[in-house]
């Protein structure tokens, strides 16, 4: 089997996988998650995941459109952006401005898309997690829930975002929610992690219980809290696994098919999850 | 390719997952124990079948079936309110696997409206508890099972307005179920089909309580295994109900 030539290696190996949840399979509903990966310039890359709202009729179109359009919007928005040239890294405030501007363009484009399809734009309701990254910084923005983690230069997995969750299970905010734009300060998350980055993961909430410590009881109390702590065993093993597959000569497409298959029935607990499951994992090629 | 490489490619992570507490799925069963539930129903071929005995057996099997599912048994919290001439809290919210099911006995008439208001209040108090302890929860379910009509003087219209308002505000889901003798017109006036996971008024065919509770347990296993309790196929395997779910 041909191995990948070092000369043609990208600095990052980034792959994604999706699997339709058990409950959706039973109801013959297609997967409402989507993901996409791309490149901004020689140094910066971009990955997006999106989770379509279960109760919205066209949310699978919404998530597919949002991921594709977000890549296009941010590539255009950041083309020539001096903040992403050389060693420069945006500040938190600068990134927040860029992120909200870019996501607002995605929102407007979704409304145009809905008009073209002659459907109500709210029927496209979906979340979005968008990351722009290099080996020395990770810029993330999100609307809604899901989780994200990065592996630092000290080999520690840390959370990269705090999901937006309502009281009820599954309750969150979407790109198409009016409240997202009226209360952008509360509902659009953004963060700049200025550290050496060795790996990362973005995932929709169908996977969070299996990959994050996210619901614990406080000691000596009846209260619960969300530690938002990445479960490093899962991420270390799986990022090493995709790197092994790549080293063995598998193409990105082949690795993604294998990853999707794993999400479908490769882990006994994940296989039983009713919701759709999507993950994008990236690791620096060494 | 080495054996280790082969193993790595074929064996992605199947190990332990993080220990997370399960989110709770609160269900209130509002059960008619009026006098008529103590007599065989005219609909059944078996004249020895007493509805209240069937309900008690059904509750036990419901608990067993749900407890057999690892996830549902740690999520579903059951509250039981009975109504006859008065209303009684038979079982307050508790994880179903921890409940010793009460044995219901018939008594008097049909204080259905009072029982429903009690159920509405109990689920609201439970949600307050979840909020105060920072727990996410599934939208509660209220399941009403009755074989009659509310006592004279009970404000059914007012109750219908209250349920309609609450379901519209996404406070809970409501499943009204009638058995032999039930006033289905009254139950339909309370129902809010198509709102959230609320269902239309359903009339049980005959007195098939065993199948009814089997349907309820399989539905709630599906619901509590889902992420948001919605978009689940809740159609029964056989045509249990005269009104199609």
Interface residues (C-beta under 8 A of the other chain):
Chain A: X1 X21 X22 X23 X24 X26 X27 X29 X54 X55 X165 X167 X168 X169 X170 X171 X205 X206 X209 X210 X211 X212 X213 X214 X215 X216 X217 X222 X223 X224 X225 X229 X231 X233 X234 X237 X238 X240 X241 X244 X245 X248 X258 X259 X262 X266 X267 X268 X269 X270 X272 X273 X274 X275
Chain B: X1 X5 X8 X9 X12 X13 X14 X15 X16 X17 X18 X19 X20 X21 X22 X23 X71 X127 X130 X131 X132 X133 X134 X135 X136 X137 X138 X139 X170 X222 X225 X226 X227 X228 X229 X230 X231 X232 X233
